[in-house]
Amino acid sequence: SNFLLDAMGQNTHVSGIVIASPQFSVTIQRGCDAIEPTWLFCAAVLSFRAPLARKLLGILVGIVLLQTLNVARIVTLFWIGLHLPALFNTSHLEIWPTAFILAAILLFVGWIEWSGRLPKPHEIP
């Protein structure tokens, strides 16, 4: 996130868990790491009846996509905090958490479609 923000001309630097510029800073704390939606996605994939290889590939791709989305979240929150501070709390506490849960669900649905392994009623024990 710091790399992208700095490349965008925000003059940011990292100090521990803080990304700061002369005008604004954010602290990346536990819960700001997209772990919960990532675990939700992984649990959903693991609980679905499909070959292990497809599960592992789906989990790998899902983790990469959700962590990439998290970098975008941090960058946008920094930008919002800097330029639209009145929207920061709403974006941080309501919009992005909802977007992450929806992303995890949509990734799971996409993985189901990709895996091509929807259980048929006669296959359920």
C-alpha positions in Angstrom: 0.0 0.0 0.0 2.8 2.4 0.9 4.5 1.7 -2.4 1.4 2.5 -4.4 0.6 5.6 -2.3 4.1 6.9 -2.7 4.0 6.2 -6.4 0.8 8.2 -6.6 2.7 11.2 -5.2 1.5 11.0 -1.6 5.0 11.1 -0.2 4.2 8.3 2.3 6.5 6.2 4.5 6.0 3.3 6.8 6.9 3.3 10.5 5.9 0.0 12.1 2.2 -0.4 11.5 1.7 3.2 10.4 1.6 4.5 6.8 2.1 8.3 7.0 2.5 11.4 4.9 2.9 14.9 6.1 -0.9 15.4 5.8 -2.4 12.1 7.0 -1.6 8.7 8.4 -3.3 5.4 8.9 -2.5 2.6 11.4 -2.9 -0.9 10.1 -4.1 -2.9 13.0 -5.4 -6.5 13.5 -8.6 -6.7 11.6 -7.3 -4.5 8.8 -5.6 -7.5 7.2 -8.6 -9.1 5.4 -8.1 -12.3 7.5 -11.8 -12.7 8.3 -13.1 -12.7 4.7 -10.2 -14.8 3.7 -11.0 -17.4 6.3 -14.7 -17.3 5.3 -13.7 -18.0 1.7 -11.3 -20.8 2.6 -13.8 -22.4 4.9 -16.5 -22.3 2.2 -14.2 -23.8 -0.4 -12.9 -26.5 2.0 -16.5 -27.5 3.0 -17.6 -28.0 -0.6 -17.4 -31.4 -2.2 -14.7 -31.0 -4.9 -11.3 -32.5 -5.7 -8.5 -31.4 -3.4 -6.4 -30.0 -6.3 -9.3 -27.7 -7.3 -9.8 -26.6 -3.6 -6.2 -25.8 -3.2 -6.0 -23.8 -6.4 -9.2 -22.0 -5.5 -7.9 -21.2 -2.1 -4.6 -19.9 -3.5 -6.3 -17.7 -6.1 -8.9 -16.5 -3.5 -6.2 -15.5 -1.0 -4.2 -13.6 -3.6 -7.4 -11.7 -4.8 -8.6 -10.9 -1.3 -5.2 -9.6 -0.2 -4.9 -7.6 -3.4 -8.3 -6.1 -2.6 -7.1 -5.3 0.9 -4.2 -3.3 -0.6 -6.7 -1.4 -2.7 -8.8 -0.9 0.5 -5.9 0.6 2.4 -4.9 2.9 -0.5 -8.5 4.1 -0.9 -9.0 4.6 2.8 -5.8 6.7 2.9 -6.9 8.8 0.0 -10.4 9.2 1.5 -8.9 10.2 4.9 -6.7 12.8 3.1 -9.2 14.2 0.7 -12.7 13.4 2.1 -12.2 13.0 5.8 -15.9 13.2 6.6 -16.4 9.9 4.7 -13.5 8.0 6.3 -15.4 6.3 9.2 -18.3 5.3 7.0 -15.9 3.9 4.4 -13.7 2.2 7.0 -16.4 0.7 9.2 -19.3 0.1 6.8 -18.5 0.2 3.1 -15.3 -1.8 3.0 -16.3 -4.5 5.5 -19.4 -5.1 3.5 -17.5 -5.1 0.2 -15.1 -7.7 1.6 -17.8 -10.1 2.7 -19.5 -9.7 -0.7 -16.2 -10.3 -2.5 -15.6 -13.5 -0.5 -19.1 -14.8 -1.3 -18.7 -13.8 -5.0 -15.3 -15.5 -5.2 -16.8 -18.6 -3.7 -19.7 -18.6 -6.2 -17.1 -18.1 -9.0 -15.0 -20.9 -7.7 -18.1 -23.2 -7.6 -18.8 -22.3 -11.3 -15.2 -22.8 -12.2 -14.8 -26.1 -10.3 -17.7 -27.5 -12.3 -18.4 -29.8 -9.3 -21.9 -28.8 -8.1 -23.3 -31.8 -6.2 -26.3 -33.4 -7.7 -29.1 -34.5 -5.4 -28.4 -38.2 -5.9 -24.7 -37.6 -4.9 -25.5 -36.2 -1.5 -25.0 -39.0 1.1 
